[in-house]
Amino acid sequence: MERKPQVLVAYATGTGSTKGVAERIAATLTEQGHPAHARCVTEQPDPADYDVVILGSAVNGAAWLPDAVGYTRTHQGSLAQRPLWLFSVGLRGTQRGPITKVFARQQARAELPGVTGSLRPRGYRFFAGVMDEASTSRLSRLVWKGLGGRFGDFRDWAAIDAWARDIAESLAAARR
Ligand SMILES: Cc1cc2nc3c(=O)[nH]c(=O)nc-3n(C[C@H](O)[C@H](O)[C@H](O)COP(=O)(O)O)c2cc1C
């Protein structure tokens, strides 16, 4: 029987919302006939063990998390040699009030690790994440609310599923 190409969905997360996005992407791809595995970058999954890589990180201070940047640098060679898609998870586009000015200054590309210059991702998406009131310190809550920030789970599962299905479609087209 023909071996199906294996997809790695590698992610870096601070508080778990990016893990949820990665697991959803992997589940959708698997459902579409492309076996996919969500793994945290801190486990150092080797991209060379997979045929396709989707790599994502939470955004913190307009940048990918250091674990994601480090992973991208370590595995730059094998990432450059396989079909690659990238995604970020953050709050840009989810807020109203003065806080939006902070996010508006951020350029999508600036959120990606500098090393992407040598990578040729086939696609990049920014997904809305989560701002969880319960896990935010009292002081941060006050600052956030003072700037007009909203708490909540802003993840758009329909948009995430649609992106994963697009990737599945392009993998299927490449095999035809
Ligand atoms: C300290 C801090 C800084 C953040 N900076 C940004 C940012 O610069 N841009 C953005 O879009 N979201 C920013 N966020 C929002 C996070 O990216 C968002 O909460 C995301 O869902 C976190 O993902 P995680 O749960 O996988 O860590 C920040 C959140 C925190 C707590």
The ligand as an ORCA input file, in Angstrom:
! r2SCAN-3c Opt
* xyz 0 1
  C       2.540     39.589     27.471
  C       1.728     39.404     26.212
  C       2.108     40.042     25.044
  C       1.348     39.886     23.876
  N       1.735     40.528     22.743
  C       0.984     40.383     21.625
  C       1.350     41.059     20.426
  O       2.344     41.768     20.364
  N       0.558     40.914     19.332
  C      -0.567     40.134     19.345
  O      -1.250     40.050     18.322
  N      -0.934     39.462     20.467
  C      -0.180     39.576     21.593
  N      -0.541     38.907     22.734
  C      -1.713     38.031     22.710
  C      -1.337     36.551     22.585
  O      -0.647     36.305     21.403
  C      -2.623     35.730     22.619
  O      -3.129     35.826     23.922
  C      -2.410     34.281     22.213
  O      -3.657     33.625     22.120
  C      -1.498     33.553     23.185
  O      -1.254     32.258     22.689
  P      -0.851     31.046     23.644
  O      -2.032     30.777     24.550
  O      -0.592     29.920     22.706
  O       0.359     31.460     24.408
  C       0.196     39.059     23.899
  C      -0.184     38.412     25.085
  C       0.570     38.567     26.229
  C       0.128     37.864     27.497
*
